[in-house]
Amino acid sequence: MKKISFAEFGGPEVLRLVDAEEPHAGLGQVRIAVRAAGVNPADWRIREGQAIGGSPAALPAGLGLDAAGVVDEVGAGVEGIEAGDAVFGEGISTYAEFAVLTAWARMPEGLSFEEAAGYPSVVETGLRVIREVGVRPGQTLLVSGASGGVGSAVSQIARERGITVIGTAGAANQDYLRDLGVLATTYGEGWVERVRRLGRVDAALDLAGSGVVRELVELTGDPRKVVSIADLGAPDLGVRFSGAAGSVPDALAEAVDLISRGKLRIPVEKAYPLADAVAAHVDIQAGHTRGRRVLLV
């Protein structure tokens, strides 16, 4: 099969489309014929050799966490799913023609493989950071980097729970955030005062790692009311860095419910052929994403 791999740490150019042995489903796993794989910011950090929740990846390494596809192999101990079922979920080295999933759910009706591949990790992350930051219905949550995949998920989930959302993003994404019901403003010089004019901030999330943690603490008045998923230096300011995933099956179940009720929709900004993974990484590392980027297999 074909897969994306890298044999050295570095920029997007280290990614290669290679021939590899097909993986097989182990205990409690399924294998899918991948139709689409989500591209996450964590992927380029792994490619650069950053230690995400542990040690750098062992080389050579594959990439990819999110995927959607068709089950073609069911591991021991798995019930309620069979070959031919369309699923989305999280797995191992999903930038490939075949991948093993460790958590999955049946795809909601009306969702394409391309769209479905964009949901798993961002919904899990969104649910986790809303829980960790402790924001409650009736309060206001500030989301720095609100237009990306996690920001899109956080904004909609929070709004569904009765939480007011203030979101920062680039000028081109202001209307997109407003369509999600977010009180939107731009980042850049003067952004703290612009946020203050929109209302009191009870809790804040740093989703972009753009060096704003200190200002988020200032706006909330308490580092315990700020959570970052992107700034490894956040703990130096007393802010929690959230990196360990919660229950992915629970997150997928909630995603299916929200999508089915029309309460959650994360657009795909751009889809790339698997062979164009280098271009996908160049684009996602540049930021300014609206929704998700995916690889098509």
C-alpha atoms as a printed R data frame, in Angstrom:
    type eleno elety resid chain resno       x      y      z
1   ATOM     1    CA   MET     A     1   0.000  0.000  0.000
2   ATOM     2    CA   LYS     A     2   0.955  3.667 -0.265
3   ATOM     3    CA   LYS     A     3   1.503  5.795  2.850
4   ATOM     4    CA   ILE     A     4   3.131  9.055  3.867
5   ATOM     5    CA   SER     A     5   6.289  8.587  5.925
6   ATOM     6    CA   PHE     A     6   9.334 10.562  7.040
7   ATOM     7    CA   ALA     A     7  12.815  9.253  7.878
8   ATOM     8    CA   GLU     A     8  14.214 12.474  9.393
9   ATOM     9    CA   PHE     A     9  12.801 15.403 11.330
10  ATOM    10    CA   GLY     A    10  12.407 18.656  9.492
11  ATOM    11    CA   GLY     A    11  10.155 20.746  7.287
12  ATOM    12    CA   PRO     A    12   7.339 19.549  5.027
13  ATOM    13    CA   GLU     A    13   9.872 18.443  2.415
14  ATOM    14    CA   VAL     A    14  10.869 15.412  4.542
15  ATOM    15    CA   LEU     A    15   7.501 13.797  3.848
16  ATOM    16    CA   ARG     A    16   7.567 10.983  1.277
17  ATOM    17    CA   LEU     A    17   4.916  8.820 -0.371
18  ATOM    18    CA   VAL     A    18   6.298  5.296  0.075
19  ATOM    19    CA   ASP     A    19   5.327  1.671 -0.385
20  ATOM    20    CA   ALA     A    20   4.653 -0.023  2.967
21  ATOM    21    CA   GLU     A    21   3.279 -3.217  4.399
22  ATOM    22    CA   GLU     A    22  -0.435 -3.154  5.154
23  ATOM    23    CA   PRO     A    23  -1.328 -2.949  8.866
24  ATOM    24    CA   HIS     A    24  -3.796 -5.401 10.381
25  ATOM    25    CA   ALA     A    25  -6.452 -5.007 13.042
26  ATOM    26    CA   GLY     A    26  -5.426 -6.231 16.470
27  ATOM    27    CA   LEU     A    27  -7.482 -6.859 19.589
28  ATOM    28    CA   GLY     A    28 -10.197 -4.236 19.905
29  ATOM    29    CA   GLN     A    29  -9.295 -2.559 16.613
30  ATOM    30    CA   VAL     A    30 -10.661 -2.287 13.095
31  ATOM    31    CA   ARG     A    31  -8.856 -1.662  9.842
32  ATOM    32    CA   ILE     A    32 -10.294  0.661  7.246
33  ATOM    33    CA   ALA     A    33  -9.685  1.370  3.616
34  ATOM    34    CA   VAL     A    34  -9.003  5.073  4.146
35  ATOM    35    CA   ARG     A    35 -11.031  7.483  2.049
36  ATOM    36    CA   ALA     A    36  -9.862 10.663  3.778
37  ATOM    37    CA   ALA     A    37  -7.451 11.602  6.586
38  ATOM    38    CA   GLY     A    38  -7.537 14.741  8.709
39  ATOM    39    CA   VAL     A    39  -4.466 17.007  8.822
40  ATOM    40    CA   ASN     A    40  -3.814 18.376 12.321
41  ATOM    41    CA   PRO     A    41  -1.345 20.962 13.686
42  ATOM    42    CA   ALA     A    42   0.040 18.197 15.908
43  ATOM    43    CA   ASP     A    43   1.115 16.363 12.745
44  ATOM    44    CA   TRP     A    44   3.635 19.011 11.713
45  ATOM    45    CA   ARG     A    45   4.934 19.273 15.265
46  ATOM    46    CA   ILE     A    46   5.546 15.508 15.253
47  ATOM    47    CA   ARG     A    47   7.216 15.830 11.828
48  ATOM    48    CA   GLU     A    48   9.577 18.462 13.275
49  ATOM    49    CA   GLY     A    49  10.541 16.168 16.153
50  ATOM    50    CA   GLN     A    50   8.710 17.944 18.936
51  ATOM    51    CA   ALA     A    51   7.899 15.735 21.932
52  ATOM    52    CA   ILE     A    52   4.093 15.695 22.040
53  ATOM    53    CA   GLY     A    53   3.099 14.097 25.341
54  ATOM    54    CA   GLY     A    54   6.329 12.117 25.563
55  ATOM    55    CA   SER     A    55   9.315 11.504 23.300
56  ATOM    56    CA   PRO     A    56   9.787 12.418 19.633
57  ATOM    57    CA   ALA     A    57   8.495  9.853 17.142
58  ATOM    58    CA   ALA     A    58  10.695  6.844 16.413
59  ATOM    59    CA   LEU     A    59  11.979  7.058 12.833
60  ATOM    60    CA   PRO     A    60  10.970  6.216 10.200
61  ATOM    61    CA   ALA     A    61   7.451  7.244 11.132
62  ATOM    62    CA   GLY     A    62   4.028  7.595  9.603
63  ATOM    63    CA   LEU     A    63   1.626 10.426 10.299
64  ATOM    64    CA   GLY     A    64  -2.057 10.926 10.860
65  ATOM    65    CA   LEU     A    65  -4.572 10.486 13.652
66  ATOM    66    CA   ASP     A    66  -7.988 11.161 12.105
67  ATOM    67    CA   ALA     A    67  -9.582  9.204  9.272
68  ATOM    68    CA   ALA     A    68 -12.810  8.156  7.636
69  ATOM    69    CA   GLY     A    69 -13.267  5.098  5.483
70  ATOM    70    CA   VAL     A    70 -14.772  1.654  5.024
71  ATOM    71    CA   VAL     A    71 -14.132 -1.170  7.479
72  ATOM    72    CA   ASP     A    72 -12.438 -4.124  5.792
73  ATOM    73    CA   GLU     A    73 -10.971 -6.001  8.778
74  ATOM    74    CA   VAL     A    74 -12.409 -6.458 12.269
75  ATOM    75    CA   GLY     A    75 -10.135 -7.379 15.166
76  ATOM    76    CA   ALA     A    76 -10.863 -9.834 17.972
77  ATOM    77    CA   GLY     A    77 -13.242 -8.587 20.629
78  ATOM    78    CA   VAL     A    78 -14.925 -6.011 18.396
79  ATOM    79    CA   GLU     A    79 -18.712 -6.146 18.252
80  ATOM    80    CA   GLY     A    80 -21.372 -4.084 16.534
81  ATOM    81    CA   ILE     A    81 -19.350 -3.298 13.427
82  ATOM    82    CA   GLU     A    82 -18.581 -5.314 10.316
83  ATOM    83    CA   ALA     A    83 -16.771 -5.138  7.002
84  ATOM    84    CA   GLY     A    84 -18.387 -2.641  4.663
85  ATOM    85    CA   ASP     A    85 -19.482 -0.186  7.378
86  ATOM    86    CA   ALA     A    86 -18.558  3.463  6.833
87  ATOM    87    CA   VAL     A    87 -16.863  4.854  9.949
88  ATOM    88    CA   PHE     A    88 -14.782  7.780 11.185
89  ATOM    89    CA   GLY     A    89 -12.416  7.840 14.110
90  ATOM    90    CA   GLU     A    90  -8.867  7.958 15.409
91  ATOM    91    CA   GLY     A    91  -6.074  5.568 14.591
92  ATOM    92    CA   ILE     A    92  -2.444  5.058 13.691
93  ATOM    93    CA   SER     A    93  -0.628  6.463 10.637
94  ATOM    94    CA   THR     A    94  -3.832  7.401  8.849
95  ATOM    95    CA   TYR     A    95  -2.052  9.164  5.959
96  ATOM    96    CA   ALA     A    96  -2.250  5.857  4.084
97  ATOM    97    CA   GLU     A    97  -4.420  3.637  1.917
98  ATOM    98    CA   PHE     A    98  -5.170  1.383  4.911
99  ATOM    99    CA   ALA     A    99  -5.086  2.273  8.607
100 ATOM   100    CA   VAL     A   100  -5.949  0.689 11.935
101 ATOM   101    CA   LEU     A   101  -8.449  2.590 14.069
102 ATOM   102    CA   THR     A   102  -8.456  2.359 17.857
103 ATOM   103    CA   ALA     A   103 -11.703  4.348 18.269
104 ATOM   104    CA   TRP     A   104 -14.516  4.795 15.773
105 ATOM   105    CA   ALA     A   105 -18.192  5.447 15.182
106 ATOM   106    CA   ARG     A   106 -20.521  4.974 12.253
107 ATOM   107    CA   MET     A   107 -20.616  8.062 10.066
108 ATOM   108    CA   PRO     A   108 -23.709 10.230 10.494
109 ATOM   109    CA   GLU     A   109 -26.093 10.210  7.554
110 ATOM   110    CA   GLY     A   110 -25.388 12.914  5.009
111 ATOM   111    CA   LEU     A   111 -21.720 13.346  5.927
112 ATOM   112    CA   SER     A   112 -19.102 12.682  3.243
113 ATOM   113    CA   PHE     A   113 -15.839 10.863  3.967
114 ATOM   114    CA   GLU     A   114 -14.011 14.127  3.292
115 ATOM   115    CA   GLU     A   115 -16.062 15.967  5.920
116 ATOM   116    CA   ALA     A   116 -16.066 13.106  8.448
117 ATOM   117    CA   ALA     A   117 -12.265 12.878  8.519
118 ATOM   118    CA   GLY     A   118 -12.152 16.388  9.957
119 ATOM   119    CA   TYR     A   119 -14.117 15.707 13.138
120 ATOM   120    CA   PRO     A   120 -12.596 13.096 15.505
121 ATOM   121    CA   SER     A   121  -9.640 14.744 17.237
122 ATOM   122    CA   VAL     A   122 -10.961 18.305 17.101
123 ATOM   123    CA   VAL     A   123 -14.253 17.322 18.748
124 ATOM   124    CA   GLU     A   124 -12.423 15.329 21.441
125 ATOM   125    CA   THR     A   125 -10.087 18.258 22.043
126 ATOM   126    CA   GLY     A   126 -12.933 20.766 22.078
127 ATOM   127    CA   LEU     A   127 -14.957 18.799 24.608
128 ATOM   128    CA   ARG     A   128 -11.867 18.265 26.768
129 ATOM   129    CA   VAL     A   129 -10.725 21.878 26.951
130 ATOM   130    CA   ILE     A   130 -14.238 23.176 27.644
131 ATOM   131    CA   ARG     A   131 -14.372 20.739 30.559
132 ATOM   132    CA   GLU     A   132 -10.865 21.572 31.799
133 ATOM   133    CA   VAL     A   133 -11.314 25.347 31.712
134 ATOM   134    CA   GLY     A   134 -14.464 25.018 33.825
135 ATOM   135    CA   VAL     A   135 -16.658 27.435 31.879
136 ATOM   136    CA   ARG     A   136 -20.369 27.173 32.693
137 ATOM   137    CA   PRO     A   137 -23.675 28.063 31.001
138 ATOM   138    CA   GLY     A   138 -24.304 31.803 31.230
139 ATOM   139    CA   GLN     A   139 -20.578 32.631 31.283
140 ATOM   140    CA   THR     A   140 -18.351 33.984 28.502
141 ATOM   141    CA   LEU     A   141 -15.489 32.019 26.935
142 ATOM   142    CA   LEU     A   142 -12.715 33.736 24.962
143 ATOM   143    CA   VAL     A   143 -11.253 31.543 22.205
144 ATOM   144    CA   SER     A   144  -7.924 32.642 20.729
145 ATOM   145    CA   GLY     A   145  -7.658 31.043 17.296
146 ATOM   146    CA   ALA     A   146 -11.380 30.420 16.920
147 ATOM   147    CA   SER     A   147 -11.661 29.757 13.189
148 ATOM   148    CA   GLY     A   148  -9.586 26.560 12.964
149 ATOM   149    CA   GLY     A   149 -10.838 23.022 13.464
150 ATOM   150    CA   VAL     A   150 -10.732 22.955 17.265
151 ATOM   151    CA   GLY     A   151 -11.973 26.543 17.452
152 ATOM   152    CA   SER     A   152 -14.915 25.735 15.193
153 ATOM   153    CA   ALA     A   153 -15.810 22.752 17.377
154 ATOM   154    CA   VAL     A   154 -15.352 24.640 20.664
155 ATOM   155    CA   SER     A   155 -17.447 27.578 19.490
156 ATOM   156    CA   GLN     A   156 -20.403 25.448 18.437
157 ATOM   157    CA   ILE     A   157 -20.291 23.091 21.421
158 ATOM   158    CA   ALA     A   158 -20.034 25.990 23.866
159 ATOM   159    CA   ARG     A   159 -22.891 27.863 22.199
160 ATOM   160    CA   GLU     A   160 -25.034 24.709 22.351
161 ATOM   161    CA   ARG     A   161 -24.375 24.632 26.113
162 ATOM   162    CA   GLY     A   162 -25.494 28.218 26.664
163 ATOM   163    CA   ILE     A   163 -22.019 29.743 26.840
164 ATOM   164    CA   THR     A   164 -21.264 33.065 25.119
165 ATOM   165    CA   VAL     A   165 -18.175 32.858 22.899
166 ATOM   166    CA   ILE     A   166 -15.794 35.684 21.994
167 ATOM   167    CA   GLY     A   167 -13.427 34.574 19.261
168 ATOM   168    CA   THR     A   168 -10.262 36.031 17.732
169 ATOM   169    CA   ALA     A   169  -9.245 35.249 14.160
170 ATOM   170    CA   GLY     A   170  -7.879 36.915 11.055
171 ATOM   171    CA   ALA     A   171  -9.861 39.537  9.185
172 ATOM   172    CA   ALA     A   172 -10.896 37.060  6.479
173 ATOM   173    CA   ASN     A   173 -12.603 34.796  9.032
174 ATOM   174    CA   GLN     A   174 -14.730 37.347 10.900
175 ATOM   175    CA   ASP     A   175 -17.946 36.605  8.991
176 ATOM   176    CA   TYR     A   176 -17.345 32.865  9.389
177 ATOM   177    CA   LEU     A   177 -17.181 33.249 13.173
178 ATOM   178    CA   ARG     A   178 -20.262 35.458 13.248
179 ATOM   179    CA   ASP     A   179 -22.147 32.764 11.325
180 ATOM   180    CA   LEU     A   180 -21.271 30.391 14.190
181 ATOM   181    CA   GLY     A   181 -22.808 32.831 16.671
182 ATOM   182    CA   VAL     A   182 -19.424 34.033 17.933
183 ATOM   183    CA   LEU     A   183 -18.668 37.608 18.996
184 ATOM   184    CA   ALA     A   184 -15.754 38.026 16.633
185 ATOM   185    CA   THR     A   185 -12.743 40.319 16.596
186 ATOM   186    CA   THR     A   186  -9.334 40.331 14.962
187 ATOM   187    CA   TYR     A   187  -6.039 39.563 16.603
188 ATOM   188    CA   GLY     A   188  -3.063 41.901 16.320
189 ATOM   189    CA   GLU     A   189  -2.334 45.243 17.910
190 ATOM   190    CA   GLY     A   190  -5.105 46.399 20.269
191 ATOM   191    CA   TRP     A   191  -6.862 43.031 20.395
192 ATOM   192    CA   VAL     A   192  -7.067 42.964 24.203
193 ATOM   193    CA   GLU     A   193  -9.020 46.225 24.278
194 ATOM   194    CA   ARG     A   194 -11.256 45.033 21.448
195 ATOM   195    CA   VAL     A   195 -12.077 41.930 23.478
196 ATOM   196    CA   ARG     A   196 -12.806 44.010 26.576
197 ATOM   197    CA   ARG     A   197 -15.309 46.061 24.594
198 ATOM   198    CA   LEU     A   198 -17.167 42.856 23.724
199 ATOM   199    CA   GLY     A   199 -17.683 41.870 27.358
200 ATOM   200    CA   ARG     A   200 -16.292 40.312 30.492
201 ATOM   201    CA   VAL     A   201 -14.215 37.158 30.006
202 ATOM   202    CA   ASP     A   202 -14.805 34.313 32.490
203 ATOM   203    CA   ALA     A   203 -12.468 31.759 30.895
204 ATOM   204    CA   ALA     A   204 -10.126 31.583 27.910
205 ATOM   205    CA   LEU     A   205  -8.596 29.047 25.543
206 ATOM   206    CA   ASP     A   206  -5.346 29.377 23.599
207 ATOM   207    CA   LEU     A   207  -5.760 27.220 20.505
208 ATOM   208    CA   ALA     A   208  -3.193 28.813 18.203
209 ATOM   209    CA   GLY     A   209  -0.027 29.123 20.293
210 ATOM   210    CA   SER     A   210   0.507 32.677 19.098
211 ATOM   211    CA   GLY     A   211   2.094 33.975 22.296
212 ATOM   212    CA   VAL     A   212  -1.051 35.390 23.920
213 ATOM   213    CA   VAL     A   213  -1.218 33.347 27.132
214 ATOM   214    CA   ARG     A   214  -0.082 36.246 29.322
215 ATOM   215    CA   GLU     A   215  -2.862 38.456 27.909
216 ATOM   216    CA   LEU     A   216  -5.448 35.710 28.390
217 ATOM   217    CA   VAL     A   217  -4.492 35.530 32.061
218 ATOM   218    CA   GLU     A   218  -4.824 39.292 32.260
219 ATOM   219    CA   LEU     A   219  -8.310 39.187 30.721
220 ATOM   220    CA   THR     A   220  -9.599 36.402 32.995
221 ATOM   221    CA   GLY     A   221  -7.728 37.549 36.096
222 ATOM   222    CA   ASP     A   222  -6.729 33.988 36.989
223 ATOM   223    CA   PRO     A   223  -4.307 31.562 35.258
224 ATOM   224    CA   ARG     A   224  -6.525 28.687 36.408
225 ATOM   225    CA   LYS     A   225  -9.215 30.008 34.066
226 ATOM   226    CA   VAL     A   226  -6.975 29.606 30.997
227 ATOM   227    CA   VAL     A   227  -6.105 26.423 29.093
228 ATOM   228    CA   SER     A   228  -3.686 26.108 26.156
229 ATOM   229    CA   ILE     A   229  -3.319 23.302 23.637
230 ATOM   230    CA   ALA     A   230  -0.562 24.986 21.632
231 ATOM   231    CA   ASP     A   231   1.899 26.856 23.878
232 ATOM   232    CA   LEU     A   232   4.328 24.540 25.665
233 ATOM   233    CA   GLY     A   233   5.455 27.487 27.813
234 ATOM   234    CA   ALA     A   234   1.968 28.026 29.262
235 ATOM   235    CA   PRO     A   235   2.731 26.194 32.547
236 ATOM   236    CA   ASP     A   236   5.449 28.769 33.268
237 ATOM   237    CA   LEU     A   237   2.598 31.273 33.720
238 ATOM   238    CA   GLY     A   238   0.500 28.913 35.833
239 ATOM   239    CA   VAL     A   239  -1.694 27.958 32.869
240 ATOM   240    CA   ARG     A   240  -2.703 24.379 32.200
241 ATOM   241    CA   PHE     A   241  -1.368 22.788 29.003
242 ATOM   242    CA   SER     A   242  -3.853 20.207 27.775
243 ATOM   243    CA   GLY     A   243  -2.325 17.402 25.764
244 ATOM   244    CA   ALA     A   244  -3.637 14.057 26.999
245 ATOM   245    CA   ALA     A   245  -6.757 12.915 25.162
246 ATOM   246    CA   GLY     A   246  -9.906 11.955 27.039
247 ATOM   247    CA   SER     A   247 -12.379  9.294 25.954
248 ATOM   248    CA   VAL     A   248 -12.396  9.309 22.166
249 ATOM   249    CA   PRO     A   249 -15.386  6.915 21.876
250 ATOM   250    CA   ASP     A   250 -17.445  9.242 24.084
251 ATOM   251    CA   ALA     A   251 -16.369 12.243 22.011
252 ATOM   252    CA   LEU     A   252 -17.301 10.482 18.770
253 ATOM   253    CA   ALA     A   253 -20.714  9.586 20.185
254 ATOM   254    CA   GLU     A   254 -21.313 13.222 21.116
255 ATOM   255    CA   ALA     A   255 -20.098 14.338 17.689
256 ATOM   256    CA   VAL     A   256 -22.590 12.010 15.990
257 ATOM   257    CA   ASP     A   257 -25.387 13.394 18.154
258 ATOM   258    CA   LEU     A   258 -24.489 17.042 17.512
259 ATOM   259    CA   ILE     A   259 -24.003 16.527 13.772
260 ATOM   260    CA   SER     A   260 -27.261 14.588 13.465
261 ATOM   261    CA   ARG     A   261 -29.155 17.395 15.239
262 ATOM   262    CA   GLY     A   262 -27.596 20.063 13.035
263 ATOM   263    CA   LYS     A   263 -25.685 21.624 15.942
264 ATOM   264    CA   LEU     A   264 -22.164 20.969 14.689
265 ATOM   265    CA   ARG     A   265 -20.701 21.480 11.225
266 ATOM   266    CA   ILE     A   266 -16.978 21.843 10.556
267 ATOM   267    CA   PRO     A   267 -16.212 22.835  6.961
268 ATOM   268    CA   VAL     A   268 -13.324 21.456  4.940
269 ATOM   269    CA   GLU     A   269 -11.315 24.440  3.734
270 ATOM   270    CA   LYS     A   270  -9.223 22.378  1.337
271 ATOM   271    CA   ALA     A   271  -8.743 18.746  0.356
272 ATOM   272    CA   TYR     A   272  -5.486 17.426 -1.133
273 ATOM   273    CA   PRO     A   273  -4.561 14.125 -2.796
274 ATOM   274    CA   LEU     A   274  -2.527 11.867 -0.505
275 ATOM   275    CA   ALA     A   275   0.548 12.505 -2.651
276 ATOM   276    CA   ASP     A   276   0.271 16.248 -1.874
277 ATOM   277    CA   ALA     A   277   0.811 15.886  1.878
278 ATOM   278    CA   VAL     A   278   3.765 18.289  1.618
279 ATOM   279    CA   ALA     A   279   1.467 21.056  0.339
280 ATOM   280    CA   ALA     A   280  -1.077 20.297  3.081
281 ATOM   281    CA   HIS     A   281   1.621 20.690  5.738
282 ATOM   282    CA   VAL     A   282   2.919 23.941  4.249
283 ATOM   283    CA   ASP     A   283  -0.603 25.354  4.354
284 ATOM   284    CA   ILE     A   284  -1.607 24.182  7.828
285 ATOM   285    CA   GLN     A   285   1.674 25.366  9.327
286 ATOM   286    CA   ALA     A   286   1.023 28.819  7.867
287 ATOM   287    CA   GLY     A   287  -2.175 29.049  9.937
288 ATOM   288    CA   HIS     A   288  -5.265 31.140  9.100
289 ATOM   289    CA   THR     A   289  -7.273 27.958  8.548
290 ATOM   290    CA   ARG     A   290 -11.057 28.069  8.404
291 ATOM   291    CA   GLY     A   291 -12.276 24.659  9.523
292 ATOM   292    CA   ARG     A   292 -10.253 21.655  8.398
293 ATOM   293    CA   ARG     A   293  -7.783 20.397  5.819
294 ATOM   294    CA   VAL     A   294  -7.857 16.753  4.731
295 ATOM   295    CA   LEU     A   295  -6.015 14.303  2.503
296 ATOM   296    CA   LEU     A   296  -8.045 12.266  0.021
297 ATOM   297    CA   VAL     A   297  -7.066  8.655 -0.603
